[in-house]
Amino acid sequence: MKNHLSAVRRPRTSTQRQSGQGMTEYIIIVALIAVAAIGVYSLFGKTIRNQVAGLAGEVAGTGSASAISAAGSAAGAAASSANTDKKMNSYSN
């Protein structure tokens, strides 16, 4: 009887399965954050670039009024683009 019980395989411990599940959840969350960041950058990318250019101009001591006004107009364009209705037939526009 003892030989028979020793031949039975023991199931894996639950900690091995849980760590794999945790890693999978972590990967999914990171992927969702990356997709959201890409979406935000595609919407506000021009505004962010112009704001950084304005800051760099101010730090360098040169005038940055043109970069700041370009950032304002890009922000307005991003706001109007965000307010338009998107449907499946106009999704790629």
Secondary structure, DSSP 8 states (H G I E B T S, - for coil): -HHHHHHS-----HHHHHHHHHHHHHHHHHHHHHHHHHHHHHHHHHHHHHHHHHHHHHHHTS--HHHHHHHHHHHHHHHHHHHS---GGGTT-
